[in-house]
């Protein structure tokens, strides 16, 4: 691969732009769904930003015994979006969606997974998630989850919790890479 995102080069690819994210303070008086969506988008954006300015090697660098890498976290977040806002809403199977059967495999990185491709897939999944729930009320049930019918409010809370956890992981990994002298 050549160009600005070649292996070893710093990549700040913005082919699929991330929507402007509103501040939490801007939605204090908004309906609960708008508040949830704002917090979701803040966490989505923060996770996306963990790849800013990194080389491909840094994004793939494993600093913990698990499969967790910065690039793997964003790839896993794409899986999360598809499970909770596609599978759960449309009732299509993971096989139909072309995603892994379980979450652990969603961290696996392949040769064609680059900052640009993983970021683009994540941004597209987030946009698809927004469209999937645009006309669904927080009290409405989604029926495609293995747990059975769940209200959209619960799905939002679950995804927020998971994204917040992964944003924390990303903060620590990025700090180790950039401030800990572990660059390439």
NORBEL-V780948 format. One record per pair of residues at least 24 apart in sequence whose ideal C-beta (glycine too) atoms are under 10 Angstrom apart, sorted by sequence separation. I is the first residue (numbers start at 1). J is the second residue. If there is no record, write none. Layout:
I/J
I/J
This chain:
21/45
50/74
76/100
79/103
82/106
19/44
20/45
21/46
49/74
18/44
19/45
47/73
48/74
79/105
80/106
99/125
18/45
47/74
76/103
79/106
76/104
78/106
79/107
47/76
48/77
76/105
77/106
18/48
44/74
47/77
76/106
129/159
18/49
75/106
76/107
16/48
75/107
76/108
44/77
47/80
73/106
75/108
14/48
43/77
72/106
73/107
75/109
72/107
75/110
44/80
71/107
72/108
12/49
44/81
67/104
72/109
13/51
14/52
66/104
67/105
69/107
71/109
75/113
12/51
13/52
67/106
68/107
74/113
82/121
86/125
89/128
11/51
12/52
67/107
69/109
78/118
81/121
85/125
89/129
11/52
12/53
40/81
66/107
67/108
72/113
74/115
77/118
78/119
81/122
85/126
10/52
11/53
12/54
67/109
71/113
75/117
76/118
78/120
79/121
80/122
81/123
86/128
89/131
90/132
10/53
11/54
71/114
75/118
78/121
79/122
81/124
82/125
85/128
86/129
89/132
10/54
11/55
71/115
74/118
75/119
77/121
78/122
81/125
85/129
88/132
89/133
10/55
11/56
40/85
70/115
73/118
74/119
77/122
78/123
80/125
81/126
84/129
85/130
88/133
9/55
10/56
71/117
72/118
75/121
76/122
78/124
79/125
81/127
82/128
85/131
86/132
8/55
9/56
11/58
62/109
71/118
74/121
75/122
78/125
81/128
82/129
85/132
89/136
7/55
8/56
9/57
10/58
11/59
70/118
71/119
74/122
77/125
78/126
81/129
84/132
85/133
6/55
7/56
8/57
60/109
73/122
74/123
77/126
80/129
81/130
84/133
5/55
6/56
7/57
8/58
59/109
82/132
5/56
81/132
85/136
89/140
91/142
93/144
90/142
91/143
92/144
7/60
60/113
88/141
89/142
90/143
91/144
59/113
60/114
88/142
89/143
90/144
91/145
1/56
59/114
60/115
87/142
88/143
89/144
59/115
88/144
89/145
56/113
58/115
85/142
87/144
88/145
56/114
84/142
86/144
87/145
88/146
56/115
59/118
85/144
87/146
88/147
103/162
55/115
56/116
59/119
84/144
54/115
83/144
84/145
88/149
53/115
83/145
88/150
52/115
83/146
89/152
51/115
88/152
51/116
84/150
89/155
51/118
52/119
85/152
88/155
51/119
84/152
48/118
85/155
88/158
48/119
51/122
84/155
85/156
88/159
83/155
84/156
48/122
84/158
85/159
47/122
48/123
84/159
83/159
44/122
45/123
48/126
80/158
81/159
84/162
44/123
47/126
80/159
44/125
45/126
44/126
77/159
80/162
81/163
80/163
41/126
44/129
77/162
40/126
44/130
76/162
77/163
80/166
40/129
41/130
77/166
40/130
73/163
76/166
77/167
37/129
73/165
74/166
37/130
40/133
73/166
76/169
77/170
72/166
73/167
37/133
73/169
74/170
36/133
37/134
72/169
73/170
68/166
70/169
16/116
33/133
69/169
70/170
73/173
13/114
15/116
18/119
33/134
68/169
69/170
72/173
73/174
13/115
14/116
15/117
36/138
68/170
11/114
12/115
13/116
16/119
33/136
66/169
70/173
7/111
11/115
12/116
13/117
15/119
16/120
18/122
19/123
33/137
68/172
69/173
70/174
10/115
11/116
13/118
14/119
15/120
16/121
18/123
33/138
64/169
68/173
9/115
13/119
14/120
16/122
17/123
31/137
32/138
7/114
12/119
13/120
16/123
19/126
31/138
70/177
6/114
11/119
15/123
16/124
18/126
19/127
64/172
69/177
5/114
14/123
18/127
63/172
64/173
1/111
5/115
16/126
63/173
1/112
4/115
5/116
16/127
19/130
62/173
63/174
4/116
5/117
61/173
64/176
1/114
3/116
63/176
5/119
59/173
63/177
1/116
44/159
58/173
59/174
61/176
1/117
36/152
40/156
43/159
47/163
50/166
58/174
61/177
36/153
39/156
43/160
46/163
47/164
50/167
63/180
39/157
42/160
43/161
46/164
49/167
59/177
33/152
36/155
37/156
40/159
43/162
44/163
47/166
50/169
51/170
58/177
63/182
33/153
36/156
39/159
40/160
43/163
46/166
47/167
50/170
54/174
57/177
58/178
32/153
35/156
36/157
39/160
42/163
43/164
46/167
49/170
50/171
53/174
61/182
41/163
42/164
43/165
45/167
46/168
47/169
48/170
52/174
55/177
61/183
33/156
36/159
40/163
43/166
44/167
47/170
50/173
51/174
54/177
61/184
32/156
36/160
39/163
43/167
46/170
47/171
50/174
54/178
58/182
39/164
42/167
46/171
49/174
53/178
58/183
57/183
58/184
50/177
57/184
55/183
56/184
54/183
55/184
54/184
8/184
